[in-house]
Amino acid sequence: MIAANMDDFRAALPVHGPLAGLDLGTKTIGVAVSDGFRSVATPLRTVTRTKFGQDAAALLAICDERIIAGLVLGLPLNMDGTEGPRCQSTRAFARNLERLTALPIAFWDERLSTVAAERALLEADTSRRRRAEVIDHVAASYILQGALDRLKHMGAA
């Protein structure tokens, strides 16, 4: 089920259980997970993209392993808030994934998440090579944390 908004997403979720955040890129998918109480997002790993079927299998394996209750996909809006080709690609990915899982899926505005992740990694004095390895799943954690904060703000998530 793809939620139309965060209210619908929240209504579709069980009271407790971790969520996963995804930062969909053209070559990789950054994955972050929350704790069961949905307080803190933690970067998990980066999945190298191949074909949709393999990408989905890898993501759903993570969901099974971590007992994930819902998915938050970063929506790459343009800086003016409009949707471009990357948003269409993300929405298509979600529609295809929806056919393979009953997990609720929500979108979260990911503008500047990679910039924030890069800044945090620079402040942590992370080497250029290490930043390249972790940037996607760190960006996914920024996306997921934004959604978690919104859910908390809405009431007990």
C-alpha positions in Angstrom: 0.0 0.0 0.0 1.4 3.4 -1.0 0.2 6.0 1.4 -1.1 9.2 0.0 0.3 11.2 3.0 1.9 10.7 6.4 -1.5 10.4 8.1 -2.4 7.4 5.9 1.0 5.9 6.4 0.8 6.2 10.2 -2.7 4.6 10.2 -1.4 1.7 8.2 1.5 1.0 10.6 1.4 -1.2 13.7 2.0 0.6 17.0 5.6 -0.6 17.2 8.2 -1.9 14.8 11.2 -0.5 12.9 10.9 1.4 9.7 13.3 1.4 6.8 14.3 4.5 4.8 15.5 4.2 1.2 17.6 6.7 -0.8 17.1 5.6 -4.4 19.9 6.5 -6.7 20.6 5.4 -10.2 23.5 3.1 -9.2 22.8 2.4 -5.5 20.1 2.3 -2.9 21.0 3.7 0.5 19.2 1.8 3.4 18.7 3.0 6.9 16.6 1.5 9.7 15.0 2.8 12.9 14.7 1.2 16.3 11.4 -0.5 17.2 10.0 2.6 18.9 10.8 4.7 15.8 13.0 7.3 17.6 16.3 7.1 15.8 17.3 6.3 12.3 20.6 4.5 11.8 22.5 4.0 8.5 22.6 0.4 7.6 24.1 -0.4 4.1 24.2 0.5 0.5 22.7 -1.9 -2.1 24.3 -1.8 -5.5 21.5 -1.6 -8.1 21.2 -4.2 -10.9 17.7 -5.1 -12.1 14.5 -4.2 -10.3 13.8 -7.9 -9.3 17.2 -8.3 -7.7 17.1 -4.8 -6.0 13.6 -5.6 -4.6 14.7 -9.1 -3.4 17.7 -7.5 -1.6 15.5 -4.8 0.0 12.8 -7.3 1.1 15.4 -9.6 2.5 16.6 -6.7 4.7 12.9 -6.0 5.7 12.4 -9.7 6.7 15.7 -9.9 8.6 15.0 -6.7 10.5 11.2 -7.2 10.9 10.5 -3.9 9.2 7.0 -2.5 9.6 7.0 0.1 6.8 9.1 1.8 4.1 9.9 5.5 3.6 11.3 6.3 0.2 13.1 9.6 -0.4 11.3 11.6 -3.0 13.8 13.7 -5.0 11.8 16.9 -5.5 13.3 19.8 -7.4 14.4 22.7 -5.3 11.2 24.6 -6.3 9.0 21.7 -5.1 8.1 20.3 -8.5 8.5 16.7 -9.6 10.9 15.8 -12.3 12.0 12.5 -14.0 13.7 11.3 -10.8 10.5 11.6 -8.9 8.7 9.6 -11.6 11.3 6.9 -11.4 10.9 6.8 -7.6 7.2 6.5 -7.8 7.5 3.8 -10.4 9.9 1.9 -8.1 7.3 2.2 -5.3 4.5 0.9 -7.5 6.6 -2.1 -8.5 7.6 -2.8 -5.0 4.0 -2.5 -3.8 3.2 -5.6 -5.9 5.7 -7.6 -3.9 5.1 -6.6 -0.3 2.2 -5.7 2.0 4.4 -3.2 3.8 3.0 0.3 3.8 5.1 2.7 1.7 5.4 6.5 2.2 7.4 9.2 0.4 9.5 11.8 2.2 10.9 15.0 0.7 14.6 14.2 0.4 15.8 17.7 -0.8 19.2 18.4 0.6 19.5 15.0 2.5 22.7 14.1 0.6 24.1 17.6 1.3 23.3 17.2 5.0 24.9 13.8 5.0 28.0 15.0 3.2 28.3 17.9 5.7 28.0 15.5 8.6 30.6 13.2 7.2 33.0 16.1 6.5 32.5 17.4 10.1 33.4 13.9 11.3 36.6 14.1 9.2 35.7 11.1 7.1 38.0 10.4 4.2 36.9 11.0 0.7 37.0 7.2 0.0 34.9 6.4 3.1 32.4 9.2 2.3 31.8 7.6 -1.1 31.2 4.3 0.5 28.6 5.5 3.1 27.0 8.6 1.7 23.9 6.8 0.3 22.9 5.1 3.5 23.8 8.1 5.6 21.5 10.1 3.3 18.8 7.4 3.8 19.1 7.9 7.6 18.4 11.7 7.1 15.3 10.8 5.1 14.1 8.3 7.6 14.8 10.6 10.6 12.7 13.3 9.0 9.8 10.9 8.6 10.3 9.6 12.2 10.3 13.1 13.6 7.1 13.9 11.6 5.4 10.7 12.9 6.4 11.6 16.5 5.0 15.1 16.0 1.7 13.7 14.8 1.3 11.8 18.1 2.4 8.3 19.3 3.8 6.6 16.2 
